């Protein structure tokens, strides 16, 4: 079963700090802010997601990464990260529904989480399936640590089918 391991917020910047529960609205998690709104945040980048398994893998490679260091709002366990694509929907708990919009592009603000400051370790073009995701909020509500996460791909119809 996939679950929410941590919910994290900050007044802007990293690391984000854990909270046990939060309200998710159209622009993300209440009480969370971003340092550079021209790059982060907004309806298409309302929530940043990462996988606990990837943090463990990065630690195993010798990186000093801790939860919240990459600016992720939700740290999830048990989601098949390599199968995710833009358009996938995640249901969290009984009510909240997110839609993945795009992989995040790493920046220097997260360099301290990586040996030698090489934050390209989570760049989607260099390490597919090992990066953070941005998501839009389709349906808001309250979430809590331990909430179940269900991922589902949205069926698409080929443009040229008849």
MIDOSE-1310 file (N, C-alpha, C; in nm, 2 decimals, decimal comma, always signed):
residues 162
xxxx	+0,08/-0,12/+0,00/+0,00/+0,00/+0,00/+0,09/+0,12/+0,00; +0,06/+0,22/-0,08/+0,13/+0,35/-0,09/+0,07/+0,44/+0,01; +0,16/+0,52/+0,08/+0,11/+0,61/+0,19/+0,19/+0,74/+0,18; +0,13/+0,84/+0,25/+0,20/+0,97/+0,28/+0,29/+0,95/+0,40
xxxx	+0,42/+0,96/+0,38/+0,52/+0,95/+0,49/+0,54/+1,08/+0,56; +0,54/+1,19/+0,49/+0,56/+1,32/+0,55/+0,49/+1,42/+0,47; +0,43/+1,52/+0,54/+0,38/+1,64/+0,48/+0,47/+1,76/+0,52; +0,52/+1,84/+0,43/+0,62/+1,94/+0,47/+0,59/+2,08/+0,41
xxxx	+0,62/+2,18/+0,49/+0,59/+2,32/+0,45/+0,71/+2,40/+0,50; +0,72/+2,52/+0,44/+0,81/+2,62/+0,48/+0,76/+2,76/+0,45; +0,82/+2,86/+0,51/+0,78/+3,00/+0,48/+0,85/+3,05/+0,35; +0,92/+2,96/+0,28/+0,99/+2,99/+0,16/+1,13/+2,92/+0,17
xxxx	+1,17/+2,85/+0,07/+1,30/+2,79/+0,07/+1,30/+2,65/+0,13; +1,42/+2,60/+0,14/+1,44/+2,46/+0,19/+1,54/+2,47/+0,31; +1,53/+2,37/+0,40/+1,44/+2,25/+0,40/+1,30/+2,29/+0,44; +1,21/+2,21/+0,40/+1,07/+2,22/+0,44/+1,06/+2,13/+0,57
xxxx	+0,97/+2,17/+0,66/+0,96/+2,11/+0,79/+0,83/+2,03/+0,80; +0,83/+1,92/+0,87/+0,71/+1,83/+0,88/+0,60/+1,88/+0,96; +0,48/+1,85/+0,91/+0,35/+1,88/+0,99/+0,27/+1,75/+0,98; +0,19/+1,72/+1,08/+0,12/+1,59/+1,08/-0,01/+1,59/+0,99
xxxx	-0,06/+1,71/+0,96/-0,18/+1,72/+0,87/-0,18/+1,85/+0,81; -0,25/+1,87/+0,70/-0,26/+1,99/+0,63/-0,38/+2,00/+0,54; -0,42/+2,12/+0,51/-0,53/+2,15/+0,42/-0,46/+2,18/+0,28; -0,51/+2,11/+0,18/-0,47/+2,13/+0,04/-0,57/+2,21/-0,03
xxxx	-0,53/+2,32/-0,09/-0,62/+2,40/-0,17/-0,57/+2,42/-0,31; -0,63/+2,50/-0,39/-0,60/+2,51/-0,53/-0,45/+2,55/-0,56; -0,39/+2,63/-0,46/-0,25/+2,67/-0,48/-0,15/+2,59/-0,40; -0,20/+2,48/-0,34/-0,11/+2,39/-0,27/-0,15/+2,37/-0,12
xxxx	-0,05/+2,35/-0,04/-0,07/+2,32/+0,10/-0,07/+2,45/+0,18; -0,18/+2,47/+0,25/-0,19/+2,60/+0,33/-0,07/+2,60/+0,43; -0,01/+2,72/+0,44/+0,10/+2,74/+0,53/+0,23/+2,72/+0,46; +0,23/+2,68/+0,34/+0,36/+2,66/+0,26/+0,37/+2,78/+0,17
xxxx	+0,50/+2,83/+0,15/+0,53/+2,93/+0,06/+0,65/+2,89/-0,02; +0,68/+2,96/-0,13/+0,80/+2,94/-0,21/+0,88/+3,06/-0,21; +1,01/+3,04/-0,23/+1,10/+3,16/-0,23/+1,10/+3,23/-0,36; +1,08/+3,16/-0,47/+1,08/+3,22/-0,60/+0,95/+3,19/-0,68
xxxx	+0,84/+3,27/-0,66/+0,72/+3,23/-0,72/+0,72/+3,23/-0,87; +0,81/+3,30/-0,93/+0,82/+3,30/-1,08/+0,87/+3,16/-1,13; +0,93/+3,08/-1,04/+0,98/+2,95/-1,08/+0,90/+2,83/-1,01; +0,85/+2,86/-0,89/+0,78/+2,75/-0,81/+0,64/+2,81/-0,78
xxxx	+0,56/+2,71/-0,75/+0,42/+2,75/-0,71/+0,33/+2,78/-0,82; +0,21/+2,83/-0,79/+0,11/+2,85/-0,89/+0,02/+2,73/-0,91; -0,09/+2,73/-0,98/-0,18/+2,62/-0,99/-0,12/+2,50/-1,06; -0,02/+2,51/-1,15/+0,04/+2,40/-1,22/+0,15/+2,34/-1,14
xxxx	+0,20/+2,41/-1,04/+0,31/+2,36/-0,96/+0,27/+2,38/-0,81; +0,15/+2,34/-0,78/+0,09/+2,36/-0,65/+0,15/+2,28/-0,54; +0,19/+2,15/-0,57/+0,24/+2,06/-0,48/+0,36/+1,99/-0,54; +0,47/+1,98/-0,46/+0,59/+1,91/-0,51/+0,59/+1,77/-0,43
xxxx	+0,62/+1,66/-0,51/+0,62/+1,53/-0,46/+0,75/+1,46/-0,48; +0,79/+1,37/-0,38/+0,91/+1,29/-0,40/+0,88/+1,16/-0,33; +0,97/+1,06/-0,35/+0,96/+0,93/-0,30/+1,06/+0,90/-0,19; +1,01/+0,84/-0,08/+1,10/+0,80/+0,03/+1,20/+0,70/-0,02
xxxx	+1,16/+0,61/-0,11/+1,26/+0,51/-0,16/+1,37/+0,58/-0,23; +1,35/+0,69/-0,30/+1,45/+0,76/-0,37/+1,55/+0,83/-0,27; +1,49/+0,88/-0,16/+1,58/+0,94/-0,06/+1,67/+0,83/+0,00; +1,62/+0,72/+0,02/+1,70/+0,61/+0,07/+1,81/+0,57/-0,03
xxxx	+1,77/+0,56/-0,16/+1,87/+0,53/-0,26/+1,98/+0,63/-0,27; +1,94/+0,76/-0,26/+2,04/+0,87/-0,26/+2,14/+0,87/-0,14; +2,08/+0,84/-0,03/+2,16/+0,82/+0,09/+2,26/+0,71/+0,08; +2,21/+0,60/+0,02/+2,30/+0,48/-0,01/+2,42/+0,51/-0,10
xxxx	+2,40/+0,62/-0,19/+2,50/+0,66/-0,28/+2,60/+0,76/-0,21; +2,57/+0,79/-0,08/+2,65/+0,88/+0,00/+2,61/+1,03/+0,00; +2,49/+1,06/-0,05/+2,45/+1,20/-0,04/+2,39/+1,22/+0,10; +2,41/+1,34/+0,15/+2,35/+1,37/+0,29/+2,21/+1,42/+0,29
xxxx	+2,13/+1,38/+0,19/+1,99/+1,43/+0,18/+1,91/+1,38/+0,30; +1,82/+1,47/+0,34/+1,72/+1,45/+0,44/+1,58/+1,48/+0,39; +1,47/+1,43/+0,44/+1,34/+1,47/+0,40/+1,32/+1,62/+0,41; +1,26/+1,68/+0,31/+1,24/+1,82/+0,31/+1,35/+1,90/+0,24
xxxx	+1,47/+1,84/+0,22/+1,58/+1,91/+0,16/+1,56/+1,95/+0,01; +1,47/+1,87/-0,06/+1,45/+1,90/-0,20/+1,33/+1,99/-0,22; +1,27/+2,04/-0,11/+1,15/+2,12/-0,12/+1,02/+2,05/-0,15; +1,02/+1,92/-0,13/+0,90/+1,84/-0,15/+0,80/+1,87/-0,04
xxxx	+0,67/+1,88/-0,08/+0,56/+1,90/+0,01/+0,52/+1,76/+0,06; +0,51/+1,66/-0,03/+0,47/+1,53/+0,01/+0,58/+1,43/-0,02; +0,61/+1,35/+0,08/+0,70/+1,24/+0,07/+0,62/+1,12/+0,08; +0,62/+1,04/-0,03/+0,54/+0,92/-0,05/+0,62/+0,79/-0,04
xxxx	+0,56/+0,68/+0,01/+0,62/+0,55/+0,01/+0,53/+0,46/-0,07; +0,59/+0,37/-0,15/+0,51/+0,27/-0,21/+0,45/+0,30/-0,35; +0,48/+0,42/-0,40/+0,43/+0,45/-0,54/+0,54/+0,41/-0,64; +0,50/+0,34/-0,74/+0,59/+0,30/-0,85/+0,64/+0,43/-0,92
xxxx	+0,74/+0,49/-0,88/+0,79/+0,62/-0,93/+0,82/+0,61/-1,08; +0,88/+0,50/-1,12/+0,93/+0,49/-1,26/+0,81/+0,48/-1,36; +0,69/+0,45/-1,31/+0,57/+0,44/-1,40/+0,50/+0,57/-1,41; +0,53/+0,67/-1,34/+0,46/+0,80/-1,34/+0,49/+0,88/-1,46
xxxx	+0,38/+0,95/-1,51/+0,39/+1,04/-1,62/+0,30/+1,16/-1,60; +0,32/+1,27/-1,67/+0,23/+1,38/-1,66/+0,09/+1,33/-1,69; -0,01/+1,37/-1,62/-0,14/+1,33/-1,64/-0,19/+1,22/-1,54; -0,09/+1,15/-1,48/-0,13/+1,06/-1,37/-0,20/+1,13/-1,26
xxxx	-0,30/+1,06/-1,20/-0,37/+1,12/-1,09/-0,34/+1,04/-0,96; -0,32/+1,12/-0,85/-0,30/+1,06/-0,72/-0,41/+1,10/-0,63; -0,48/+1,00/-0,57/-0,58/+1,02/-0,47/-0,51/+1,00/-0,34; -0,53/+1,10/-0,25/-0,46/+1,10/-0,12/-0,57/+1,10/-0,01
xxxx	-0,58/+1,00/+0,07/-0,68/+0,99/+0,17/-0,82/+0,98/+0,10; -0,92/+1,03/+0,17/-1,06/+1,01/+0,12/-1,10/+1,11/+0,02; -1,03/+1,23/+0,01/-1,08/+1,33/-0,07/-0,99/+1,40/-0,17; -0,86/+1,42/-0,13/-0,77/+1,50/-0,21/-0,73/+1,42/-0,34
xxxx	-0,73/+1,50/-0,45/-0,69/+1,44/-0,58/-0,59/+1,54/-0,65; -0,48/+1,49/-0,69/-0,38/+1,56/-0,76/-0,35/+1,51/-0,90; -0,31/+1,59/-0,99/-0,27/+1,55/-1,12/-0,13/+1,59/-1,15; -0,04/+1,50/-1,18/+0,10/+1,53/-1,21/+0,10/+1,62/-1,33
xxxx	+0,18/+1,73/-1,33/+0,19/+1,82/-1,44/+0,32/+1,81/-1,51; +0,43/+1,80/-1,44/+0,56/+1,79/-1,50/+0,67/+1,75/-1,40; +0,78/+1,70/-1,44/+0,89/+1,68/-1,35/+0,95/+1,81/-1,31; +1,00/+1,82/-1,19/+1,07/+1,95/-1,15/+1,21/+1,95/-1,21
xxxx	+1,26/+2,07/-1,23/+1,39/+2,10/-1,27/+1,47/+2,14/-1,15; +1,58/+2,07/-1,11/+1,65/+2,10/-0,99/+1,73/+2,23/-1,00; +1,75/+2,30/-0,89/+1,83/+2,42/-0,89/+1,93/+2,42/-0,77; +2,01/+2,52/-0,77/+2,12/+2,53/-0,67/+2,07/+2,54/-0,53
xxxx	+1,94/+2,57/-0,50/+1,89/+2,58/-0,37/+1,90/+2,44/-0,30; +1,90/+2,34/-0,37/+1,90/+2,20/-0,31/+2,04/+2,14/-0,32; +2,14/+2,21/-0,36/+2,27/+2,16/-0,37/+2,33/+2,09/-0,24; +2,29/+2,15/-0,13/+2,35/+2,10/+0,00/+2,30/+1,95/+0,03
xxxx	+2,20/+1,90/-0,04/+2,15/+1,77/-0,02/+2,24/+1,66/-0,09; +2,34/+1,71/-0,17/+2,41/+1,62/-0,26/+2,56/+1,63/-0,24; +2,63/+1,52/-0,24/+2,78/+1,52/-0,23/+2,83/+1,61/-0,35; +2,92/+1,70/-0,31/+2,98/+1,79/-0,41/+2,88/+1,89/-0,47
xxxx	+2,76/+1,90/-0,41/+2,66/+1,99/-0,46/+2,60/+1,96/-0,59; +2,62/+1,84/-0,64/+2,57/+1,80/-0,77/+2,42/+1,76/-0,77; +2,34/+1,87/-0,77/+2,19/+1,85/-0,77/+2,14/+1,79/-0,90; +2,22/+1,78/-1,00/+2,17/+1,72/-1,13/+2,14/+1,57/-1,11
xxxx	+2,17/+1,52/-0,99/+2,14/+1,38/-0,96/+1,99/+1,35/-0,96; +1,91/+1,46/-0,95/+1,76/+1,44/-0,96/+1,71/+1,51/-1,08; +1,79/+1,53/-1,18/+1,74/+1,60/-1,30/+1,67/+1,49/-1,39; +1,55/+1,53/-1,43/+1,47/+1,43/-1,50/+1,53/+1,38/-1,63
xxxx	+1,60/+1,47/-1,70/+1,67/+1,42/-1,83/+1,79/+1,33/-1,81; +1,85/+1,34/-1,69/+1,97/+1,26/-1,66/+1,94/+1,13/-1,59; +1,83/+1,14/-1,50/+1,79/+1,03/-1,42/+1,64/+1,01/-1,42; +1,59/+0,97/-1,54/+1,44/+0,95/-1,55/+1,39/+0,86/-1,43
xxxx	+1,27/+0,89/-1,38/+1,21/+0,81/-1,27/+1,27/+0,84/-1,14; +1,37/+0,93/-1,13/+1,43/+0,95/-1,00/+1,43/+1,10/-0,97; +1,32/+1,17/-1,00/+1,31/+1,31/-0,98/+1,18/+1,35/-0,91; +1,17/+1,47/-0,87/+1,05/+1,52/-0,81/+0,94/+1,55/-0,92
xxxx	+0,82/+1,55/-0,87/+0,70/+1,59/-0,96/+0,63/+1,71/-0,91; +0,58/+1,79/-1,00/+0,49/+1,89/-0,96/+0,35/+1,84/-0,99; +0,25/+1,89/-0,92/+0,11/+1,85/-0,94/+0,02/+1,97/-0,92; -0,09/+1,96/-0,99/-0,20/+2,05/-0,97/-0,31/+1,99/-0,88
xxxx	-0,38/+2,07/-0,81/-0,49/+2,02/-0,72/-0,62/+2,01/-0,80; -0,67/+1,89/-0,82/-0,80/+1,87/-0,88/-0,91/+1,88/-0,78; -0,88/+1,83/-0,66/-0,98/+1,83/-0,55/-0,91/+1,85/-0,42; -0,93/+1,95/-0,34/-0,86/+1,98/-0,22/-0,93/+1,91/-0,10
xxxx	-0,87/+1,93/+0,02/-0,92/+1,88/+0,14/-0,81/+1,86/+0,24; -0,84/+1,79/+0,35/-0,74/+1,76/+0,45/-0,67/+1,63/+0,43; -0,54/+1,64/+0,45/-0,45/+1,52/+0,44/-0,38/+1,50/+0,57; -0,34/+1,37/+0,59/-0,26/+1,34/+0,72/-0,15/+1,24/+0,68
xxxx	-0,05/+1,25/+0,76/+0,06/+1,15/+0,75/-0,01/+1,01/+0,77; +0,02/+0,92/+0,69/-0,03/+0,78/+0,69/-0,15/+0,76/+0,60; -0,20/+0,87/+0,54/-0,31/+0,86/+0,44/-0,26/+0,77/+0,32; -0,36/+0,69/+0,28/-0,33/+0,60/+0,16/-0,32/+0,68/+0,03
xxxx	-0,23/+0,64/-0,06/-0,22/+0,71/-0,19/-0,25/+0,61/-0,29; -0,34/+0,64/-0,38/-0,37/+0,56/-0,50/-0,33/+0,63/-0,62; -0,25/+0,57/-0,71/-0,21/+0,63/-0,83/-0,28/+0,57/-0,95; -0,33/+0,65/-1,04/-0,39/+0,59/-1,16/-0,36/+0,68/-1,28
xxxx	-0,33/+0,61/-1,39/-0,31/+0,68/-1,52/-0,44/+0,72/-1,58; -0,44/+0,83/-1,64/-0,56/+0,87/-1,71/-0,56/+0,81/-1,85; -0,66/+0,75/-1,90/-0,67/+0,69/-2,03/-0,66/+0,80/-2,13; -0,58/+0,78/-2,24/-0,57/+0,88/-2,35/-0,61/+0,81/-2,47
xxxx	-0,67/+0,89/-2,56/-0,71/+0,84/-2,70/-0,61/+0,89/-2,80; -0,55/+0,81/-2,88/-0,46/+0,86/-2,99/-0,53/+0,96/-3,07; -0,47/+1,07/-3,11/-0,52/+1,18/-3,18/-0,57/+1,14/-3,32; -0,51/+1,04/-3,38/-0,54/+1,00/-3,52/-0,62/+0,87/-3,53
xx	-0,68/+0,83/-3,42/-0,76/+0,71/-3,43/-0,89/+0,73/-3,49; -0,95/+0,63/-3,56/-1,08/+0,65/-3,62/-1,17/+0,53/-3,58
